[in-house]
Each structure stands twice: as C-alpha cells, then as structure tokens.
Amino acid sequence: MPNPEKVLEALQDDEVREILKRAISVQERALASGKRYEDWLGFEWYEVGAAPQTLNKLVRLGLLEIGYKSNKATCYKIPNVARVIQLIEEIERGEVQAESAEEIPADLFSIVVGHNDVKEILWRSIRSNGTVHVLLHGSPASAKSLFLEELSRLPNSRFVLGSSLTKAGLIQVLFESKPRYLIIDEIDKISDEDNLSALLSLMERGIVVETKYNRQRSIELTTTVFAAANRIEVLPPELLSRFVRLRFKDYTPDEFMEVVRVVLTERERVPMHVAVYIGERVLSELASRDPRDAVKIARLLKTPTKEEVDHVIGILKNRR
C-alpha cells in the first residue's frame, strides 16, 4: 500500500475502520455468491454508509480501488482484504500506531558513549504504549544535546529550540507538524505564556487549543516530549512534574576523550590519530571538557593534521 504512515493514521479513526468493516462484509457476501473479484463491479457509497469524499480518500491511500465509474455511479472494491483486516485488528488491539510506518533507527544512540542507564529509560519511553516525557538536565558540557540530536532521528519527530520560539510558535509547530515526538532543546528558555500553556496541555491531556481572532481550534495529539535544560529551577513546578528527570554531570577526562574519539571519527570523519590529538589539546590547552569545543576545532581545520590543530588552538587560546 502506498504511503504506509498515512494509511495507519487514517485507520486510527474509528469511523474509517467501521466503514471498512462494512465494506469487507459487502465484498465477502458478493464474492461468496460465486462472483469473481475481476468481474464484480464493487459497492456504492450508500451500501457502506460513507460519503464519496471519504471513499475517494481511501482510494488515494490504496485501501480501496475503483472497480467501475460512470456519470451515474462509482463502485469501489478492497484490493487486499486480508491486509486491511490485519491492520484493523492490530490497531484495535493497540499493537500498531501511525508512527510505526517508519522504522526507528536501529543505531539510535550508538554515537553516544556510555550513559547506558539514560539510553534504557529513553528506549522504554519510545516503546511505551502511552506517553512518558523525559527531561535531560545538568551540565552544559555533557551528552544532553547529543541525545537530542539522536532523538530527532525518530520518525515523525520535530526539533525546536526554546530560545528561538516566537510567541505561540509552539502552537503553530504542533498544529502544522502533528509530531509523534517533540524534541525541545533549551526548554528553560521558553518564557512565553502561550507556549508554556500549550506544552502543559499537550503533556497532560494530549490536547492543544488555540484561540485567535475570536475563533478557536483544537487538536488531539499523541506526542512524547523529550527536552533538555541546563537549569531546571527556572521551570514551572507543574511543567517539571510532567517529566521523568535525568541529571547529567561533567565528563571525566577519560569520558571526554572517549566521546571525542567517537564523535570526531564517526560524525566528523576525522582520522583517529587526529581526533585523539584534538581531545588531548582541548583538555590541556583550553582546559575544556566540552566535546563541542573539539568539534569546532575539527571543523576549522583545512587539513586533518596535528600541525593544523596546534595552529587553530594557538589562535583560540591567545584570543580567549
């Protein structure tokens, strides 16, 4: 079936499933009488109690096909009854959701060194039948942002930066993107009341409401929120209470070196010996344990050599 994500999204609708169940019943009765599928024209809209617009939408999704069409009538058929029955049953048993149309990357978090306990909680949240929101907080020089970058690879996810949200910007993101996963960096820098109210309502009830120009619209979403903050004391208590909170500390020197080796070689494509040298020089010359500093230096190199590393670090050190 084409566009599997939209197929599953459509099948989340109770009315759509009931229409398809009636269509399956009509089709099975017709074929049980001895007619061949190829010879049967199909059912009309009134036989399944559905508007033609709805049936045409299901045709576009591949759930139905047009068996016959004239100026007076359009007849529809289900080309793959067994598959439709299977999807309906899986959805009603809660075994499949719209986002499963795209696979979660098998290598999710592989670039993150250590933090196996954090990875476990995040995986449990991703695989949960409900919504379990997770907040990563603590030292700026930790793996929080790297975790968020990995989470943004999830299907039907949307990444936003708290400091760059305009007034009610979060509401617009939710209405337009309808994300299954909302990834928020710098959540502690969201100050607008409209954005905070929308986030609270989303996390508590799965409902977002917008009132604009004396008109109101609302949307129901199943959205898990993953967020990061350096300081959680500035966040409203009612917002904090909606999160599972995971605190991060500064890297030890050994942890820093391991992170730099992995990030620079796998993501920045820096040779191993240069990646190690960058890490050592950042620790000793810049007195930093922030992997971002190592990444910045790697990206400033014209060629990946130790001489280039020394030259760039020398400039940065003199200008600090």
TITIFI-411843 format. One line per 3 residues: number of its first residue (from 1); their letters; for each residue x, y, z of C-alpha. Coordinates in Angstrom, 2 decimals. Layout:
BEGIN
NUM = A = X,Y,Z ~ ...
This chain:
BEGIN
1 = MPN = 0.00,0.00,0.00 ~ 1.35,3.46,-0.80 ~ 2.26,5.90,1.95
4 = PEK = 2.01,3.46,4.90 ~ 2.26,6.22,7.51 ~ -0.87,7.95,6.20
7 = VLE = -2.66,4.60,5.88 ~ -2.10,3.86,9.55 ~ -3.01,7.41,10.51
10 = ALQ = -6.33,7.07,8.65 ~ -7.04,3.73,10.33 ~ -6.71,5.33,13.75
13 = DDE = -10.11,6.91,13.01 ~ -12.96,4.77,14.43 ~ -15.35,5.86,11.67
16 = VRE = -12.91,4.84,8.92 ~ -12.47,1.41,10.45 ~ -16.25,0.92,10.70
19 = ILK = -16.67,1.91,7.03 ~ -14.02,-0.60,6.01 ~ -15.62,-3.32,8.14
22 = RAI = -18.95,-2.76,6.38 ~ -17.16,-2.75,3.03 ~ -15.44,-6.04,3.85
25 = SVQ = -18.81,-7.58,4.75 ~ -20.43,-6.40,1.49 ~ -17.49,-7.60,-0.59
28 = ERA = -17.28,-11.01,1.09 ~ -21.03,-11.60,0.59 ~ -20.75,-10.65,-3.08
31 = LAS = -17.80,-12.94,-3.72 ~ -19.33,-15.77,-1.70 ~ -22.16,-15.89,-4.21
34 = GKR = -19.73,-17.13,-6.85 ~ -18.68,-13.87,-8.49 ~ -15.03,-13.39,-9.38
37 = YED = -13.26,-10.34,-8.00 ~ -12.35,-9.24,-11.53 ~ -15.96,-9.45,-12.72
40 = WLG = -17.59,-7.83,-9.68 ~ -18.13,-4.08,-10.16 ~ -17.92,-3.26,-6.45
43 = FEW = -20.08,-1.49,-3.87 ~ -21.54,2.00,-3.95 ~ -21.29,4.61,-1.22
46 = YEV = -24.77,4.05,0.21 ~ -24.07,0.33,0.75 ~ -21.41,1.11,3.35
49 = GAA = -22.87,4.37,4.67 ~ -19.93,6.55,3.68 ~ -19.62,9.82,1.83
52 = PQT = -17.99,9.53,-1.62 ~ -15.32,12.02,-0.48 ~ -14.28,9.62,2.30
55 = LNK = -14.19,6.65,-0.06 ~ -12.13,8.61,-2.59 ~ -9.64,9.46,0.16
58 = LVR = -9.31,5.74,0.93 ~ -8.72,5.12,-2.78 ~ -5.83,7.61,-2.74
61 = LGL = -4.37,5.77,0.25 ~ -4.61,2.44,-1.56 ~ -7.12,0.92,0.87
64 = LEI = -9.79,0.90,-1.86 ~ -9.80,0.89,-5.63 ~ -12.43,1.99,-8.14
67 = GYK = -14.00,-1.02,-9.84 ~ -16.40,0.88,-12.04 ~ -17.15,4.53,-12.77
70 = SNK = -19.77,6.26,-14.91 ~ -21.69,9.55,-14.89 ~ -24.27,7.99,-12.59
73 = ATC = -22.30,5.75,-10.25 ~ -18.88,4.94,-8.79 ~ -18.20,1.46,-7.42
76 = YKI = -15.40,0.61,-5.00 ~ -13.57,-2.59,-4.06 ~ -10.97,-3.61,-1.45
79 = PNV = -7.94,-4.97,-3.35 ~ -6.29,-6.59,-0.30 ~ -8.93,-7.63,2.23
82 = ARV = -6.59,-9.77,4.34 ~ -4.13,-6.91,4.83 ~ -6.86,-4.42,5.76
85 = IQL = -8.34,-6.88,8.28 ~ -4.89,-7.44,9.78 ~ -4.22,-3.70,10.17
88 = IEE = -7.63,-3.06,11.74 ~ -7.16,-5.89,14.23 ~ -3.64,-4.76,15.16
91 = IER = -4.76,-1.18,15.72 ~ -7.76,-2.22,17.84 ~ -5.50,-4.44,19.95
94 = GEV = -3.13,-1.50,20.40 ~ -0.28,-3.29,18.65 ~ 0.39,-0.70,15.99
97 = QAE = 0.36,3.10,15.83 ~ 0.76,5.50,12.94 ~ 4.40,6.21,13.65
100 = SAE = 5.37,2.54,13.21 ~ 5.04,3.05,9.45 ~ 8.63,4.24,9.60
103 = EIP = 11.19,2.21,11.47 ~ 13.05,3.58,14.45 ~ 16.77,3.67,13.52
106 = ADL = 18.48,0.53,14.76 ~ 21.65,2.50,15.56 ~ 19.86,5.12,17.67
109 = FSI = 22.23,6.43,20.40 ~ 25.18,4.43,19.00 ~ 27.23,7.61,18.76
112 = VVG = 26.64,8.40,22.46 ~ 29.40,6.99,24.66 ~ 28.28,5.50,27.98
115 = HND = 25.09,6.65,29.71 ~ 23.56,3.20,29.29 ~ 21.04,3.90,32.04
118 = VKE = 19.83,7.00,30.19 ~ 19.60,5.05,26.94 ~ 17.46,2.42,28.67
121 = ILW = 14.97,4.97,30.00 ~ 14.73,6.69,26.60 ~ 14.17,3.37,24.82
124 = RSI = 11.47,2.46,27.34 ~ 9.76,5.80,26.71 ~ 9.94,5.37,22.92
127 = RSN = 8.46,1.88,23.12 ~ 5.81,2.73,25.70 ~ 2.16,2.34,24.68
130 = GTV = 1.46,5.66,26.41 ~ 3.43,8.89,26.60 ~ 6.33,9.18,29.04
133 = HVL = 8.03,12.58,28.78 ~ 11.75,12.82,29.62 ~ 13.83,15.85,30.65
136 = LHG = 17.63,15.79,30.44 ~ 19.24,18.43,32.65 ~ 22.55,19.42,34.17
139 = SPA = 25.98,20.39,32.93 ~ 26.25,22.12,29.52 ~ 29.37,20.04,28.81
142 = SAK = 27.59,16.69,28.76 ~ 25.73,14.44,26.34 ~ 22.33,16.15,26.56
145 = SLF = 22.44,17.80,23.15 ~ 23.91,14.69,21.54 ~ 20.99,12.66,22.92
148 = LEE = 18.53,15.20,21.50 ~ 20.23,15.09,18.10 ~ 19.80,11.32,18.10
151 = LSR = 16.16,11.57,19.23 ~ 15.46,13.95,16.36 ~ 16.14,10.99,14.03
154 = LPN = 12.94,9.32,15.24 ~ 10.17,9.08,12.64 ~ 7.61,11.89,12.77
157 = SRF = 9.71,13.95,15.19 ~ 10.14,17.72,15.31 ~ 13.11,19.54,16.86
160 = VLG = 12.67,23.05,18.29 ~ 14.96,25.42,20.18 ~ 13.32,27.01,23.19
163 = SSL = 15.25,30.26,22.87 ~ 14.12,30.79,19.25 ~ 10.38,30.15,19.68
166 = TKA = 8.26,33.17,18.84 ~ 5.05,34.00,20.69 ~ 2.74,30.99,20.35
169 = GLI = 5.31,29.46,17.97 ~ 4.99,26.08,19.65 ~ 1.26,26.02,18.92
172 = QVL = 1.95,26.55,15.23 ~ 4.52,23.74,15.23 ~ 2.05,21.34,16.84
175 = FES = -0.84,22.16,14.52 ~ 1.28,22.03,11.36 ~ 3.60,19.09,12.11
178 = KPR = 1.46,16.95,14.45 ~ 4.66,15.32,15.75 ~ 4.76,11.96,17.47
181 = YLI = 7.95,13.09,19.20 ~ 8.63,16.71,20.16 ~ 12.32,17.40,20.83
184 = IDE = 12.98,20.65,22.73 ~ 16.47,21.95,23.46 ~ 16.83,24.87,25.90
187 = IDK = 13.36,24.29,27.32 ~ 14.41,26.51,30.25 ~ 14.45,29.47,27.83
190 = ISD = 10.76,29.21,26.90 ~ 9.19,32.19,28.62 ~ 6.07,32.96,26.60
193 = EDN = 2.88,32.01,28.46 ~ 1.10,30.80,25.31 ~ 3.90,28.37,24.51
196 = LSA = 4.09,27.11,28.10 ~ 0.32,26.66,28.33 ~ 0.27,24.70,25.06
199 = LLS = 3.12,22.48,26.27 ~ 1.42,21.81,29.61 ~ -1.86,20.89,27.96
202 = LME = -0.13,18.68,25.39 ~ 1.78,16.76,28.03 ~ -1.14,16.40,30.45
205 = RGI = -4.15,15.80,28.20 ~ -2.81,15.44,24.66 ~ -4.91,18.43,23.59
208 = VVE = -3.74,21.76,22.18 ~ -6.15,24.69,21.90 ~ -5.58,27.96,20.07
211 = TKY = -7.83,31.00,20.37 ~ -7.16,33.61,17.70 ~ -9.26,36.48,16.36
214 = NRQ = -12.23,35.27,18.44 ~ -12.01,31.85,16.79 ~ -10.92,28.66,18.49
217 = RSI = -9.42,25.48,17.13 ~ -8.15,22.40,18.92 ~ -6.23,19.25,18.11
220 = ELT = -5.67,15.94,19.90 ~ -2.16,14.51,19.67 ~ -0.23,11.54,20.97
223 = TTV = 3.10,13.27,21.42 ~ 6.03,12.32,23.64 ~ 8.21,15.24,24.69
226 = FAA = 11.98,14.89,25.06 ~ 13.64,18.05,26.37 ~ 16.94,19.36,27.71
229 = ANR = 17.80,22.20,30.09 ~ 20.90,23.45,31.85 ~ 18.87,24.88,34.76
232 = IEV = 15.60,23.35,35.87 ~ 14.98,25.68,38.82 ~ 13.55,28.28,36.42
235 = LPP = 10.95,25.87,35.05 ~ 7.39,25.96,36.45 ~ 6.79,23.17,39.00
238 = ELL = 3.71,21.99,37.11 ~ 5.87,21.51,34.00 ~ 8.61,19.67,35.88
241 = SRF = 6.06,17.30,37.39 ~ 5.17,16.03,33.92 ~ 8.70,14.81,33.20
244 = VRL = 10.89,11.91,34.15 ~ 14.07,13.82,35.02 ~ 17.59,12.57,34.28
247 = RFK = 20.54,14.62,35.57 ~ 23.88,14.85,33.76 ~ 27.27,15.66,35.28
250 = DYT = 30.50,16.92,33.67 ~ 32.54,14.37,31.77 ~ 35.61,12.95,33.47
253 = PDE = 38.80,13.36,31.37 ~ 38.62,9.71,30.27 ~ 34.93,10.02,29.36
256 = FME = 35.67,13.22,27.44 ~ 38.42,11.55,25.42 ~ 36.20,8.59,24.55
259 = VVR = 33.35,10.87,23.44 ~ 35.70,12.96,21.30 ~ 37.15,9.86,19.65
262 = VVL = 33.71,8.56,18.72 ~ 32.14,11.86,17.64 ~ 35.10,13.11,15.60
265 = TER = 35.77,9.84,13.80 ~ 32.17,8.76,13.17 ~ 30.39,12.07,12.67
268 = ERV = 33.13,14.46,11.55 ~ 35.17,11.85,9.63 ~ 38.44,12.89,11.30
271 = PMH = 41.28,10.31,11.31 ~ 41.61,8.57,14.68 ~ 45.10,9.89,15.49
274 = VAV = 43.99,13.48,14.81 ~ 40.78,13.02,16.81 ~ 42.79,11.81,19.81
277 = YIG = 45.23,14.71,19.44 ~ 42.40,17.25,19.31 ~ 40.93,15.81,22.50
280 = ERV = 44.26,15.93,24.31 ~ 44.94,19.53,23.25 ~ 41.44,20.71,24.19
283 = LSE = 41.92,19.22,27.66 ~ 45.42,20.58,28.23 ~ 45.44,23.92,26.36
286 = LAS = 41.82,25.06,26.55 ~ 41.04,23.40,29.91 ~ 37.70,22.26,28.48
289 = RDP = 35.75,19.02,28.75 ~ 33.07,20.11,26.33 ~ 33.01,17.90,23.21
292 = RDA = 31.59,20.86,21.28 ~ 34.99,22.56,21.52 ~ 36.63,19.55,19.91
295 = VKI = 34.02,19.51,17.14 ~ 34.54,23.23,16.45 ~ 38.27,22.74,16.11
298 = ARL = 37.82,19.76,13.80 ~ 35.58,21.82,11.54 ~ 38.08,24.69,11.42
301 = LKT = 40.87,22.52,10.07 ~ 41.89,22.97,6.44 ~ 43.58,19.58,6.54
304 = PTK = 43.36,17.00,9.36 ~ 46.94,17.27,10.67 ~ 48.44,17.83,14.11
307 = EEV = 50.12,20.99,12.83 ~ 46.75,22.42,11.81 ~ 45.31,21.50,15.22
310 = DHV = 48.13,23.32,17.01 ~ 47.71,26.36,14.79 ~ 43.94,26.66,15.38
313 = IGI = 44.20,26.02,19.13 ~ 47.02,28.57,19.38 ~ 44.78,31.26,17.89
316 = LKN = 41.83,30.34,20.12 ~ 43.99,30.25,23.24 ~ 45.50,33.69,22.55
319 = RR = 42.06,35.20,21.98 ~ 40.23,33.64,24.92
